[in-house]
Amino acid sequence: MTELLLIVAYISLGIHTVLLSYAIWRVWNGENPIDRLLASELVGTLVLSVLVLITLIERSNLFLDVALGLAALSFIGIIAFARYAADRRMF
Amino acid sequence: MTTILEILAIIAITIGTAFTVIGVIGFHRLPDVYTRLHATGKVGVFGVVLLLSATALVTSGAWSKVLVLIALLLIVGPVTAHALSSAAYRLGVPMQSPHRDDLQAMMHQDGRSTE
C-alpha cells in the first residue's frame, strides 16, 4: 500500500512543478505590478506545497521546518511589497 | 492498520492537488486582479492544508509542526489577500465591470485619496 502513496505523491509533485513553472512565468509578464506580486505569492505557496510533498515522500520532519520558515518569510515579504507598491514609501 | 491511514492520506493528497490545480486555472483565466485573489486564496488555504493533513496522517510525530503550519496558513491567507487588494485599489488598478464600489465613498470621506 505504501508504494501507491508514493506514486500518488510523485504524480502530485509533477503537477505541482508544472503549476510552479506557469506561476514563475507569470511573475515577469503579468499586466500590472500587483498581478506580478500575486504571482510571486502563488509561487511561494506552490513551493510550500512542494516542500510538504517532499516530507511525505522522504518521511523526514526536516522539510516541515523549512516550510514553516518559508511561509512566515513569504508572508512578510508580500506584505512589505504590497505596502511599498501602494504608498511608494517604505515604512 | 497502517493502510487505513494511507488510504486517507492518498485521498487528502488528490483533493489537495485538485484544489491547487483549480486555483491556478482560476488564476490564469479570471479577468482582473481582484477576482484572481479568490483563486490564489483557495490554493494557499485548501491545497496546502489538505496536503499537510496527509503528512500528519502518514509521518509519525509531525502533527505538532503540522498544526502550527496550518494555523499560520489560515492566518496568512486572508491577510495577504487583503493587503494585495487594498494596494491594488490604491494604485488604481481598474476593476472588470464593477457592480458595487463601496470603498470609493469611504475613501474620500477620511481625506486620503487613492493616489
N, CA and C atoms of all chains as a GROMACS GRO file, in nm:
protein
  618
    1MET      N    1   0.084  -0.121   0.000
    1MET     CA    2   0.000   0.000   0.000
    1MET      C    3   0.088   0.125   0.000
    2THR      N    4   0.210   0.112   0.060
    2THR     CA    5   0.286   0.238   0.069
    2THR      C    6   0.330   0.282  -0.070
    3GLU      N    7   0.351   0.187  -0.167
    3GLU     CA    8   0.401   0.236  -0.298
    3GLU      C    9   0.290   0.313  -0.368
    4LEU      N   10   0.161   0.279  -0.340
    4LEU     CA   11   0.054   0.359  -0.402
    4LEU      C   12   0.063   0.503  -0.353
    5LEU      N   13   0.090   0.517  -0.220
    5LEU     CA   14   0.102   0.654  -0.167
    5LEU      C   15   0.218   0.724  -0.236
    6LEU      N   16   0.330   0.653  -0.255
    6LEU     CA   17   0.445   0.717  -0.321
    6LEU      C   18   0.410   0.755  -0.463
    7ILE      N   19   0.337   0.668  -0.535
    7ILE     CA   20   0.301   0.701  -0.675
    7ILE      C   21   0.216   0.827  -0.677
    8VAL      N   22   0.116   0.832  -0.588
    8VAL     CA   23   0.028   0.949  -0.587
    8VAL      C   24   0.109   1.073  -0.552
    9ALA      N   25   0.203   1.059  -0.456
    9ALA     CA   26   0.283   1.175  -0.416
    9ALA      C   27   0.368   1.222  -0.534
   10TYR      N   28   0.426   1.128  -0.609
   10TYR     CA   29   0.509   1.170  -0.722
   10TYR      C   30   0.426   1.235  -0.830
   11ILE      N   31   0.306   1.182  -0.858
   11ILE     CA   32   0.219   1.245  -0.959
   11ILE      C   33   0.186   1.387  -0.915
   12SER      N   34   0.151   1.401  -0.786
   12SER     CA   35   0.116   1.535  -0.738
   12SER      C   36   0.237   1.627  -0.747
   13LEU      N   37   0.358   1.571  -0.723
   13LEU     CA   38   0.478   1.654  -0.735
   13LEU      C   39   0.496   1.701  -0.878
   14GLY      N   40   0.469   1.611  -0.975
   14GLY     CA   41   0.480   1.652  -1.115
   14GLY      C   42   0.382   1.762  -1.149
   15ILE      N   43   0.257   1.747  -1.102
   15ILE     CA   44   0.157   1.850  -1.130
   15ILE      C   45   0.203   1.982  -1.069
   16HIS      N   46   0.257   1.975  -0.945
   16HIS     CA   47   0.300   2.099  -0.881
   16HIS      C   48   0.413   2.164  -0.957
   17THR      N   49   0.506   2.087  -1.014
   17THR     CA   50   0.615   2.152  -1.088
   17THR      C   51   0.560   2.222  -1.212
   18VAL      N   52   0.461   2.160  -1.278
   18VAL     CA   53   0.403   2.226  -1.397
   18VAL      C   54   0.339   2.357  -1.353
   19LEU      N   55   0.257   2.353  -1.244
   19LEU     CA   56   0.191   2.476  -1.199
   19LEU      C   57   0.294   2.579  -1.158
   20LEU      N   58   0.403   2.530  -1.094
   20LEU     CA   59   0.506   2.623  -1.046
   20LEU      C   60   0.571   2.693  -1.166
   21SER      N   61   0.596   2.618  -1.273
   21SER     CA   62   0.659   2.682  -1.389
   21SER      C   63   0.565   2.786  -1.448
   22TYR      N   64   0.434   2.757  -1.450
   22TYR     CA   65   0.342   2.859  -1.503
   22TYR      C   66   0.343   2.982  -1.414
   23ALA      N   67   0.340   2.962  -1.281
   23ALA     CA   68   0.336   3.077  -1.190
   23ALA      C   69   0.464   3.159  -1.203
   24ILE      N   70   0.580   3.090  -1.218
   24ILE     CA   71   0.705   3.165  -1.232
   24ILE      C   72   0.706   3.242  -1.363
   25TRP      N   73   0.655   3.179  -1.471
   25TRP     CA   74   0.646   3.252  -1.597
   25TRP      C   75   0.557   3.374  -1.582
   26ARG      N   76   0.454   3.362  -1.498
   26ARG     CA   77   0.358   3.471  -1.481
   26ARG      C   78   0.418   3.583  -1.397
   27VAL      N   79   0.531   3.556  -1.325
   27VAL     CA   80   0.583   3.661  -1.235
   27VAL      C   81   0.633   3.777  -1.318
   28TRP      N   82   0.696   3.751  -1.436
   28TRP     CA   83   0.754   3.868  -1.502
   28TRP      C   84   0.669   3.917  -1.618
   29ASN      N   85   0.556   3.853  -1.651
   29ASN     CA   86   0.478   3.924  -1.753
   29ASN      C   87   0.332   3.931  -1.716
   30GLY      N   88   0.303   3.961  -1.589
   30GLY     CA   89   0.167   3.999  -1.552
   30GLY      C   90   0.137   4.138  -1.606
   31GLU      N   91   0.006   4.178  -1.605
   31GLU     CA   92  -0.024   4.304  -1.672
   31GLU      C   93  -0.001   4.422  -1.581
   32ASN      N   94  -0.007   4.407  -1.447
   32ASN     CA   95   0.028   4.524  -1.364
   32ASN      C   96   0.106   4.476  -1.244
   33PRO      N   97   0.173   4.566  -1.170
   33PRO     CA   98   0.263   4.521  -1.063
   33PRO      C   99   0.195   4.435  -0.958
   34ILE      N  100   0.067   4.465  -0.928
   34ILE     CA  101   0.002   4.385  -0.824
   34ILE      C  102  -0.020   4.243  -0.876
   35ASP      N  103  -0.048   4.230  -1.007
   35ASP     CA  104  -0.068   4.096  -1.062
   35ASP      C  105   0.061   4.016  -1.051
   36ARG      N  106   0.174   4.081  -1.074
   36ARG     CA  107   0.301   4.008  -1.064
   36ARG      C  108   0.330   3.974  -0.919
   37LEU      N  109   0.291   4.065  -0.828
   37LEU     CA  110   0.308   4.035  -0.685
   37LEU      C  111   0.224   3.915  -0.646
   38LEU      N  112   0.104   3.909  -0.701
   38LEU     CA  113   0.015   3.796  -0.672
   38LEU      C  114   0.076   3.667  -0.725
   39ALA      N  115   0.139   3.676  -0.844
   39ALA     CA  116   0.202   3.555  -0.899
   39ALA      C  117   0.317   3.511  -0.810
   40SER      N  118   0.391   3.608  -0.754
   40SER     CA  119   0.502   3.566  -0.666
   40SER      C  120   0.448   3.505  -0.538
   41GLU      N  121   0.332   3.552  -0.489
   41GLU     CA  122   0.273   3.488  -0.371
   41GLU      C  123   0.231   3.346  -0.405
   42LEU      N  124   0.178   3.329  -0.527
   42LEU     CA  125   0.138   3.194  -0.569
   42LEU      C  126   0.261   3.104  -0.576
   43VAL      N  127   0.374   3.160  -0.626
   43VAL     CA  128   0.497   3.080  -0.631
   43VAL      C  129   0.535   3.036  -0.491
   44GLY      N  130   0.526   3.128  -0.392
   44GLY     CA  131   0.561   3.092  -0.255
   44GLY      C  132   0.473   2.980  -0.204
   45THR      N  133   0.343   2.989  -0.233
   45THR     CA  134   0.252   2.886  -0.183
   45THR      C  135   0.280   2.752  -0.250
   46LEU      N  136   0.308   2.757  -0.381
   46LEU     CA  137   0.333   2.630  -0.450
   46LEU      C  138   0.463   2.567  -0.403
   47VAL      N  139   0.565   2.647  -0.377
   47VAL     CA  140   0.690   2.590  -0.325
   47VAL      C  141   0.664   2.530  -0.187
   48LEU      N  142   0.575   2.594  -0.110
   48LEU     CA  143   0.541   2.539   0.021
   48LEU      C  144   0.478   2.402   0.004
   49SER      N  145   0.387   2.388  -0.093
   49SER     CA  146   0.321   2.256  -0.106
   49SER      C  147   0.418   2.155  -0.163
   50VAL      N  148   0.515   2.198  -0.244
   50VAL     CA  149   0.617   2.103  -0.290
   50VAL      C  150   0.698   2.054  -0.171
   51LEU      N  151   0.732   2.144  -0.079
   51LEU     CA  152   0.807   2.102   0.039
   51LEU      C  153   0.728   2.002   0.120
   52VAL      N  154   0.597   2.026   0.132
   52VAL     CA  155   0.516   1.934   0.211
   52VAL      C  156   0.512   1.798   0.144
   53LEU      N  157   0.507   1.799   0.010
   53LEU     CA  158   0.506   1.670  -0.060
   53LEU      C  159   0.637   1.598  -0.039
   54ILE      N  160   0.747   1.671  -0.031
   54ILE     CA  161   0.877   1.606  -0.011
   54ILE      C  162   0.881   1.543   0.128
   55THR      N  163   0.820   1.612   0.227
   55THR     CA  164   0.818   1.546   0.359
   55THR      C  165   0.736   1.418   0.352
   56LEU      N  166   0.634   1.416   0.265
   56LEU     CA  167   0.556   1.293   0.252
   56LEU      C  168   0.642   1.182   0.195
   57ILE      N  169   0.723   1.216   0.093
   57ILE     CA  170   0.799   1.112   0.024
   57ILE      C  171   0.915   1.067   0.111
   58GLU      N  172   0.988   1.165   0.169
   58GLU     CA  173   1.110   1.130   0.241
   58GLU      C  174   1.081   1.084   0.383
   59ARG      N  175   0.959   1.112   0.434
   59ARG     CA  176   0.923   1.079   0.572
   59ARG      C  177   1.020   1.140   0.673
   60SER      N  178   1.074   1.263   0.644
   60SER     CA  179   1.162   1.327   0.742
   60SER      C  180   1.102   1.461   0.776
   61ASN      N  181   1.107   1.499   0.907
   61ASN     CA  182   1.040   1.621   0.951
   61ASN      C  183   1.118   1.745   0.919
   62LEU      N  184   1.238   1.731   0.860
   62LEU     CA  185   1.320   1.850   0.838
   62LEU      C  186   1.249   1.950   0.748
   63PHE      N  187   1.184   1.896   0.643
   63PHE     CA  188   1.128   1.988   0.542
   63PHE      C  189   1.010   2.065   0.598
   64LEU      N  190   0.946   2.013   0.706
   64LEU     CA  191   0.835   2.090   0.762
   64LEU      C  192   0.887   2.219   0.824
   65ASP      N  193   1.007   2.213   0.886
   65ASP     CA  194   1.062   2.337   0.942
   65ASP      C  195   1.093   2.436   0.830
   66VAL      N  196   1.147   2.382   0.718
   66VAL     CA  197   1.176   2.472   0.606
   66VAL      C  198   1.045   2.536   0.559
   67ALA      N  199   0.938   2.454   0.551
   67ALA     CA  200   0.810   2.507   0.504
   67ALA      C  201   0.759   2.614   0.599
   68LEU      N  202   0.779   2.593   0.729
   68LEU     CA  203   0.733   2.694   0.826
   68LEU      C  204   0.807   2.824   0.804
   69GLY      N  205   0.940   2.815   0.789
   69GLY     CA  206   1.015   2.938   0.765
   69GLY      C  207   0.974   3.006   0.637
   70LEU      N  208   0.954   2.925   0.532
   70LEU     CA  209   0.915   2.983   0.403
   70LEU      C  210   0.782   3.054   0.414
   71ALA      N  211   0.684   2.991   0.484
   71ALA     CA  212   0.551   3.053   0.493
   71ALA      C  213   0.562   3.187   0.565
   72ALA      N  214   0.637   3.190   0.676
   72ALA     CA  215   0.646   3.315   0.752
   72ALA      C  216   0.715   3.422   0.668
   73LEU      N  217   0.828   3.386   0.604
   73LEU     CA  218   0.904   3.489   0.533
   73LEU      C  219   0.830   3.537   0.410
   74SER      N  220   0.762   3.446   0.337
   74SER     CA  221   0.691   3.493   0.217
   74SER      C  222   0.577   3.584   0.258
   75PHE      N  223   0.516   3.557   0.374
   75PHE     CA  224   0.409   3.646   0.422
   75PHE      C  225   0.464   3.786   0.446
   76ILE      N  226   0.577   3.795   0.517
   76ILE     CA  227   0.632   3.928   0.548
   76ILE      C  228   0.673   3.998   0.419
   77GLY      N  229   0.733   3.923   0.327
   77GLY     CA  230   0.776   3.985   0.203
   77GLY      C  231   0.660   4.039   0.123
   78ILE      N  232   0.551   3.961   0.115
   78ILE     CA  233   0.437   4.005   0.034
   78ILE      C  234   0.375   4.130   0.097
   79ILE      N  235   0.364   4.131   0.231
   79ILE     CA  236   0.305   4.250   0.296
   79ILE      C  237   0.394   4.371   0.271
   80ALA      N  238   0.526   4.356   0.280
   80ALA     CA  239   0.616   4.471   0.260
   80ALA      C  240   0.604   4.520   0.116
   81PHE      N  241   0.600   4.428   0.020
   81PHE     CA  242   0.591   4.472  -0.120
   81PHE      C  243   0.458   4.541  -0.146
   82ALA      N  244   0.348   4.483  -0.092
   82ALA     CA  245   0.217   4.544  -0.119
   82ALA      C  246   0.214   4.684  -0.059
   83ARG      N  247   0.269   4.697   0.060
   83ARG     CA  248   0.266   4.829   0.124
   83ARG      C  249   0.351   4.926   0.045
   84TYR      N  250   0.468   4.882  -0.003
   84TYR     CA  251   0.553   4.973  -0.081
   84TYR      C  252   0.484   5.009  -0.211
   85ALA      N  253   0.419   4.910  -0.277
   85ALA     CA  254   0.355   4.939  -0.406
   85ALA      C  255   0.243   5.041  -0.386
   86ALA      N  256   0.173   5.034  -0.272
   86ALA     CA  257   0.058   5.123  -0.255
   86ALA      C  258   0.104   5.264  -0.227
   87ASP      N  259   0.201   5.284  -0.140
   87ASP     CA  260   0.231   5.419  -0.094
   87ASP      C  261   0.360   5.473  -0.151
   88ARG      N  262   0.436   5.395  -0.226
   88ARG     CA  263   0.563   5.440  -0.282
   88ARG      C  264   0.662   5.484  -0.176
   89ARG      N  265   0.638   5.458  -0.048
   89ARG     CA  266   0.744   5.483   0.051
   89ARG      C  267   0.751   5.359   0.138
   90MET      N  268   0.871   5.331   0.194
   90MET     CA  269   0.892   5.200   0.253
   90MET      C  270   0.812   5.187   0.381
   91PHE      N  271   0.838   5.261   0.485
   91PHE     CA  272   0.759   5.240   0.607
   91PHE      C  273   0.721   5.370   0.673
   92MET      N  274  -0.334  -0.214   0.962
   92MET     CA  275  -0.388  -0.094   1.027
   92MET      C  276  -0.333   0.030   0.957
   93THR      N  277  -0.202   0.022   0.916
   93THR     CA  278  -0.147   0.146   0.859
   93THR      C  279  -0.216   0.177   0.727
   94THR      N  280  -0.272   0.077   0.656
   94THR     CA  281  -0.326   0.106   0.523
   94THR      C  282  -0.442   0.205   0.533
   95ILE      N  283  -0.520   0.201   0.643
   95ILE     CA  284  -0.633   0.295   0.652
   95ILE      C  285  -0.580   0.437   0.651
   96LEU      N  286  -0.474   0.460   0.732
   96LEU     CA  287  -0.419   0.597   0.733
   96LEU      C  288  -0.369   0.633   0.594
   97GLU      N  289  -0.306   0.535   0.527
   97GLU     CA  290  -0.251   0.570   0.396
   97GLU      C  291  -0.361   0.595   0.295
   98ILE      N  292  -0.472   0.520   0.304
   98ILE     CA  293  -0.583   0.550   0.212
   98ILE      C  294  -0.632   0.691   0.234
   99LEU      N  295  -0.648   0.728   0.362
   99LEU     CA  296  -0.694   0.866   0.390
   99LEU      C  297  -0.592   0.965   0.336
  100ALA      N  298  -0.462   0.934   0.351
  100ALA     CA  299  -0.360   1.028   0.303
  100ALA      C  300  -0.368   1.041   0.152
  101ILE      N  301  -0.391   0.927   0.082
  101ILE     CA  302  -0.400   0.934  -0.064
  101ILE      C  303  -0.517   1.022  -0.104
  102ILE      N  304  -0.633   1.002  -0.038
  102ILE     CA  305  -0.750   1.085  -0.072
  102ILE      C  306  -0.719   1.231  -0.045
  103ALA      N  307  -0.656   1.262   0.068
  103ALA     CA  308  -0.626   1.402   0.100
  103ALA      C  309  -0.532   1.461  -0.003
  104ILE      N  310  -0.432   1.383  -0.048
  104ILE     CA  311  -0.339   1.437  -0.148
  104ILE      C  312  -0.412   1.468  -0.277
  105THR      N  313  -0.498   1.375  -0.323
  105THR     CA  314  -0.564   1.401  -0.451
  105THR      C  315  -0.654   1.524  -0.441
  106ILE      N  316  -0.730   1.534  -0.333
  106ILE     CA  317  -0.819   1.650  -0.321
  106ILE      C  318  -0.736   1.778  -0.312
  107GLY      N  319  -0.626   1.775  -0.235
  107GLY     CA  320  -0.542   1.895  -0.222
  107GLY      C  321  -0.484   1.937  -0.355
  108THR      N  322  -0.435   1.837  -0.432
  108THR     CA  323  -0.379   1.872  -0.562
  108THR      C  324  -0.488   1.922  -0.655
  109ALA      N  325  -0.608   1.865  -0.645
  109ALA     CA  326  -0.718   1.914  -0.730
  109ALA      C  327  -0.747   2.060  -0.698
  110PHE      N  328  -0.750   2.094  -0.568
  110PHE     CA  329  -0.774   2.235  -0.533
  110PHE      C  330  -0.665   2.323  -0.588
  111THR      N  331  -0.538   2.276  -0.580
  111THR     CA  332  -0.429   2.360  -0.629
  111THR      C  333  -0.444   2.382  -0.780
  112VAL      N  334  -0.478   2.274  -0.854
  112VAL     CA  335  -0.492   2.288  -1.000
  112VAL      C  336  -0.604   2.385  -1.031
  113ILE      N  337  -0.719   2.371  -0.960
  113ILE     CA  338  -0.832   2.461  -0.986
  113ILE      C  339  -0.792   2.604  -0.954
  114GLY      N  340  -0.717   2.622  -0.844
  114GLY     CA  341  -0.676   2.758  -0.808
  114GLY      C  342  -0.588   2.820  -0.915
  115VAL      N  343  -0.493   2.743  -0.969
  115VAL     CA  344  -0.402   2.802  -1.068
  115VAL      C  345  -0.477   2.826  -1.199
  116ILE      N  346  -0.572   2.736  -1.234
  116ILE     CA  347  -0.652   2.761  -1.354
  116ILE      C  348  -0.731   2.889  -1.336
  117GLY      N  349  -0.790   2.906  -1.215
  117GLY     CA  350  -0.862   3.031  -1.188
  117GLY      C  351  -0.770   3.150  -1.199
  118PHE      N  352  -0.647   3.135  -1.147
  118PHE     CA  353  -0.551   3.245  -1.157
  118PHE      C  354  -0.522   3.278  -1.302
  119HIS      N  355  -0.525   3.176  -1.391
  119HIS     CA  356  -0.494   3.200  -1.531
  119HIS      C  357  -0.609   3.269  -1.601
  120ARG      N  358  -0.736   3.228  -1.570
  120ARG     CA  359  -0.846   3.270  -1.656
  120ARG      C  360  -0.921   3.392  -1.603
  121LEU      N  361  -0.913   3.423  -1.473
  121LEU     CA  362  -1.003   3.528  -1.423
  121LEU      C  363  -0.958   3.664  -1.475
  122PRO      N  364  -1.054   3.758  -1.498
  122PRO     CA  365  -1.021   3.880  -1.574
  122PRO      C  366  -0.930   3.976  -1.503
  123ASP      N  367  -0.956   4.010  -1.374
  123ASP     CA  368  -0.872   4.118  -1.318
  123ASP      C  369  -0.815   4.075  -1.184
  124VAL      N  370  -0.739   4.163  -1.121
  124VAL     CA  371  -0.659   4.124  -1.004
  124VAL      C  372  -0.751   4.081  -0.890
  125TYR      N  373  -0.860   4.154  -0.873
  125TYR     CA  374  -0.942   4.129  -0.754
  125TYR      C  375  -1.004   3.990  -0.758
  126THR      N  376  -1.050   3.947  -0.875
  126THR     CA  377  -1.110   3.813  -0.880
  126THR      C  378  -1.000   3.708  -0.871
  127ARG      N  379  -0.880   3.741  -0.920
  127ARG     CA  380  -0.772   3.641  -0.912
  127ARG      C  381  -0.734   3.616  -0.767
  128LEU      N  382  -0.760   3.712  -0.680
  128LEU     CA  383  -0.723   3.689  -0.540
  128LEU      C  384  -0.803   3.574  -0.482
  129HIS      N  385  -0.929   3.557  -0.532
  129HIS     CA  386  -1.005   3.440  -0.484
  129HIS      C  387  -0.930   3.312  -0.516
  130ALA      N  388  -0.879   3.306  -0.642
  130ALA     CA  389  -0.820   3.179  -0.685
  130ALA      C  390  -0.697   3.147  -0.601
  131THR      N  391  -0.607   3.248  -0.586
  131THR     CA  392  -0.483   3.214  -0.514
  131THR      C  393  -0.512   3.191  -0.366
  132GLY      N  394  -0.618   3.255  -0.314
  132GLY     CA  395  -0.653   3.228  -0.174
  132GLY      C  396  -0.689   3.082  -0.156
  133LYS      N  397  -0.766   3.026  -0.252
  133LYS     CA  398  -0.804   2.884  -0.239
  133LYS      C  399  -0.680   2.796  -0.239
  134VAL      N  400  -0.587   2.828  -0.336
  134VAL     CA  401  -0.468   2.742  -0.345
  134VAL      C  402  -0.396   2.742  -0.211
  135GLY      N  403  -0.376   2.864  -0.157
  135GLY     CA  404  -0.296   2.874  -0.036
  135GLY      C  405  -0.359   2.803   0.081
  136VAL      N  406  -0.494   2.809   0.093
  136VAL     CA  407  -0.556   2.754   0.213
  136VAL      C  408  -0.590   2.608   0.191
  137PHE      N  409  -0.675   2.577   0.092
  137PHE     CA  410  -0.726   2.440   0.083
  137PHE      C  411  -0.618   2.345   0.037
  138GLY      N  412  -0.546   2.380  -0.069
  138GLY     CA  413  -0.450   2.286  -0.125
  138GLY      C  414  -0.346   2.245  -0.022
  139VAL      N  415  -0.280   2.342   0.037
  139VAL     CA  416  -0.166   2.310   0.123
  139VAL      C  417  -0.215   2.247   0.253
  140VAL      N  418  -0.330   2.294   0.304
  140VAL     CA  419  -0.376   2.239   0.432
  140VAL      C  420  -0.411   2.093   0.418
  141LEU      N  421  -0.472   2.056   0.304
  141LEU     CA  422  -0.505   1.914   0.285
  141LEU      C  423  -0.378   1.831   0.271
  142LEU      N  424  -0.278   1.885   0.199
  142LEU     CA  425  -0.152   1.810   0.188
  142LEU      C  426  -0.088   1.795   0.326
  143LEU      N  427  -0.098   1.902   0.407
  143LEU     CA  428  -0.040   1.894   0.541
  143LEU      C  429  -0.110   1.789   0.624
  144SER      N  430  -0.244   1.782   0.611
  144SER     CA  431  -0.314   1.679   0.689
  144SER      C  432  -0.272   1.541   0.643
  145ALA      N  433  -0.244   1.526   0.513
  145ALA     CA  434  -0.196   1.396   0.465
  145ALA      C  435  -0.062   1.363   0.530
  146THR      N  436   0.030   1.461   0.538
  146THR     CA  437   0.158   1.430   0.603
  146THR      C  438   0.137   1.403   0.751
  147ALA      N  439   0.040   1.472   0.812
  147ALA     CA  440   0.018   1.445   0.956
  147ALA      C  441  -0.025   1.301   0.974
  148LEU      N  442  -0.107   1.250   0.881
  148LEU     CA  443  -0.154   1.112   0.896
  148LEU      C  444  -0.040   1.014   0.880
  149VAL      N  445   0.052   1.044   0.787
  149VAL     CA  446   0.148   0.940   0.748
  149VAL      C  447   0.274   0.949   0.834
  150THR      N  448   0.337   1.070   0.842
  150THR     CA  449   0.465   1.073   0.915
  150THR      C  450   0.436   1.071   1.065
  151SER      N  451   0.522   1.003   1.140
  151SER     CA  452   0.494   0.987   1.283
  151SER      C  453   0.552   1.107   1.357
  152GLY      N  454   0.477   1.161   1.450
  152GLY     CA  455   0.531   1.263   1.538
  152GLY      C  456   0.541   1.400   1.475
  153ALA      N  457   0.480   1.421   1.357
  153ALA     CA  458   0.495   1.552   1.292
  153ALA      C  459   0.371   1.636   1.314
  154TRP      N  460   0.271   1.582   1.388
  154TRP     CA  461   0.143   1.653   1.389
  154TRP      C  462   0.155   1.787   1.459
  155SER      N  463   0.255   1.805   1.550
  155SER     CA  464   0.264   1.935   1.619
  155SER      C  465   0.306   2.041   1.518
  156LYS      N  466   0.409   2.009   1.436
  156LYS     CA  467   0.453   2.108   1.335
  156LYS      C  468   0.340   2.135   1.236
  157VAL      N  469   0.268   2.028   1.200
  157VAL     CA  470   0.161   2.045   1.101
  157VAL      C  471   0.056   2.139   1.156
  158LEU      N  472   0.022   2.126   1.285
  158LEU     CA  473  -0.081   2.215   1.340
  158LEU      C  474  -0.034   2.360   1.337
  159VAL      N  475   0.095   2.382   1.371
  159VAL     CA  476   0.146   2.520   1.368
  159VAL      C  477   0.138   2.574   1.227
  160LEU      N  478   0.177   2.490   1.129
  160LEU     CA  479   0.176   2.537   0.990
  160LEU      C  480   0.034   2.566   0.945
  161ILE      N  481  -0.061   2.480   0.981
  161ILE     CA  482  -0.199   2.503   0.937
  161ILE      C  483  -0.250   2.632   0.999
  162ALA      N  484  -0.220   2.655   1.129
  162ALA     CA  485  -0.267   2.779   1.192
  162ALA      C  486  -0.204   2.899   1.122
  163LEU      N  487  -0.073   2.890   1.092
  163LEU     CA  488  -0.007   3.003   1.025
  163LEU      C  489  -0.070   3.030   0.890
  164LEU      N  490  -0.096   2.921   0.813
  164LEU     CA  491  -0.150   2.941   0.679
  164LEU      C  492  -0.288   3.002   0.685
  165LEU      N  493  -0.369   2.959   0.783
  165LEU     CA  494  -0.504   3.013   0.789
  165LEU      C  495  -0.502   3.161   0.827
  166ILE      N  496  -0.396   3.206   0.894
  166ILE     CA  497  -0.386   3.349   0.923
  166ILE      C  498  -0.329   3.423   0.803
  167VAL      N  499  -0.229   3.363   0.736
  167VAL     CA  500  -0.157   3.434   0.631
  167VAL      C  501  -0.246   3.458   0.510
  168GLY      N  502  -0.328   3.360   0.475
  168GLY     CA  503  -0.404   3.371   0.351
  168GLY      C  504  -0.488   3.496   0.341
  169PRO      N  505  -0.584   3.515   0.431
  169PRO     CA  506  -0.668   3.634   0.418
  169PRO      C  507  -0.591   3.765   0.432
  170VAL      N  508  -0.488   3.767   0.518
  170VAL     CA  509  -0.419   3.895   0.541
  170VAL      C  510  -0.347   3.937   0.414
  171THR      N  511  -0.278   3.845   0.347
  171THR     CA  512  -0.209   3.885   0.224
  171THR      C  513  -0.310   3.924   0.117
  172ALA      N  514  -0.423   3.852   0.109
  172ALA     CA  515  -0.522   3.888   0.008
  172ALA      C  516  -0.573   4.030   0.034
  173HIS      N  517  -0.597   4.061   0.162
  173HIS     CA  518  -0.646   4.196   0.193
  173HIS      C  519  -0.542   4.301   0.160
  174ALA      N  520  -0.415   4.273   0.194
  174ALA     CA  521  -0.310   4.372   0.168
  174ALA      C  522  -0.297   4.395   0.018
  175LEU      N  523  -0.301   4.285  -0.060
  175LEU     CA  524  -0.284   4.300  -0.204
  175LEU      C  525  -0.400   4.377  -0.265
  176SER      N  526  -0.522   4.346  -0.219
  176SER     CA  527  -0.636   4.413  -0.284
  176SER      C  528  -0.637   4.561  -0.246
  177SER      N  529  -0.600   4.594  -0.123
  177SER     CA  530  -0.600   4.738  -0.089
  177SER      C  531  -0.488   4.808  -0.164
  178ALA      N  532  -0.373   4.740  -0.182
  178ALA     CA  533  -0.265   4.803  -0.260
  178ALA      C  534  -0.312   4.823  -0.404
  179ALA      N  535  -0.380   4.722  -0.460
  179ALA     CA  536  -0.426   4.736  -0.599
  179ALA      C  537  -0.526   4.850  -0.608
  180TYR      N  538  -0.615   4.860  -0.508
  180TYR     CA  539  -0.716   4.965  -0.515
  180TYR      C  540  -0.650   5.102  -0.505
  181ARG      N  541  -0.549   5.114  -0.416
  181ARG     CA  542  -0.484   5.246  -0.401
  181ARG      C  543  -0.407   5.279  -0.528
  182LEU      N  544  -0.354   5.177  -0.595
  182LEU     CA  545  -0.280   5.205  -0.718
  182LEU      C  546  -0.374   5.240  -0.832
  183GLY      N  547  -0.505   5.214  -0.812
  183GLY     CA  548  -0.599   5.249  -0.917
  183GLY      C  549  -0.606   5.142  -1.023
  184VAL      N  550  -0.586   5.016  -0.984
  184VAL     CA  551  -0.599   4.909  -1.083
  184VAL      C  552  -0.747   4.898  -1.120
  185PRO      N  553  -0.782   4.897  -1.251
  185PRO     CA  554  -0.924   4.900  -1.288
  185PRO      C  555  -0.992   4.770  -1.252
  186MET      N  556  -1.120   4.781  -1.214
  186MET     CA  557  -1.199   4.661  -1.186
  186MET      C  558  -1.271   4.621  -1.314
  187GLN      N  559  -1.295   4.492  -1.333
  187GLN     CA  560  -1.366   4.443  -1.451
  187GLN      C  561  -1.515   4.448  -1.419
  188SER      N  562  -1.588   4.537  -1.488
  188SER     CA  563  -1.733   4.550  -1.473
  188SER      C  564  -1.773   4.549  -1.326
  189PRO      N  565  -1.738   4.653  -1.249
  189PRO     CA  566  -1.772   4.653  -1.106
  189PRO      C  567  -1.919   4.680  -1.084
  190HIS      N  568  -1.985   4.602  -0.999
  190HIS     CA  569  -2.126   4.628  -0.970
  190HIS      C  570  -2.136   4.724  -0.852
  191ARG      N  571  -2.053   4.703  -0.747
  191ARG     CA  572  -2.061   4.792  -0.631
  191ARG      C  573  -1.921   4.841  -0.599
  192ASP      N  574  -1.908   4.969  -0.558
  192ASP     CA  575  -1.774   5.015  -0.520
  192ASP      C  576  -1.788   5.090  -0.390
  193ASP      N  577  -1.796   5.016  -0.278
  193ASP     CA  578  -1.825   5.084  -0.152
  193ASP      C  579  -1.705   5.164  -0.106
  194LEU      N  580  -1.583   5.121  -0.143
  194LEU     CA  581  -1.466   5.188  -0.088
  194LEU      C  582  -1.454   5.329  -0.143
  195GLN      N  583  -1.511   5.351  -0.263
  195GLN     CA  584  -1.496   5.484  -0.326
  195GLN      C  585  -1.552   5.592  -0.232
  196ALA      N  586  -1.675   5.570  -0.181
  196ALA     CA  587  -1.735   5.671  -0.093
  196ALA      C  588  -1.652   5.683   0.034
  197MET      N  589  -1.615   5.569   0.092
  197MET     CA  590  -1.542   5.572   0.219
  197MET      C  591  -1.408   5.642   0.200
  198MET      N  592  -1.344   5.616   0.084
  198MET     CA  593  -1.206   5.662   0.067
  198MET      C  594  -1.198   5.814   0.079
  199HIS      N  595  -1.292   5.884   0.011
  199HIS     CA  596  -1.278   6.030   0.009
  199HIS      C  597  -1.329   6.092   0.136
  200GLN      N  598  -1.403   6.011   0.219
  200GLN     CA  599  -1.451   6.070   0.345
  200GLN      C  600  -1.334   6.104   0.433
  201ASP      N  601  -1.240   6.006   0.452
  201ASP     CA  602  -1.135   6.034   0.551
  201ASP      C  603  -1.020   6.109   0.488
  202GLY      N  604  -1.041   6.168   0.370
  202GLY     CA  605  -0.944   6.263   0.319
  202GLY      C  606  -0.827   6.199   0.248
  203ARG      N  607  -0.814   6.066   0.253
  203ARG     CA  608  -0.698   6.006   0.184
  203ARG      C  609  -0.744   5.964   0.046
  204SER      N  610  -0.702   6.037  -0.057
  204SER     CA  611  -0.747   5.997  -0.192
  204SER      C  612  -0.666   5.877  -0.236
  205THR      N  613  -0.706   5.819  -0.349
  205THR     CA  614  -0.644   5.691  -0.387
  205THR      C  615  -0.499   5.713  -0.430
  206GLU      N  616  -0.463   5.834  -0.475
  206GLU     CA  617  -0.322   5.845  -0.518
  206GLU      C  618  -0.228   5.855  -0.399
   0.00000   0.00000   0.00000
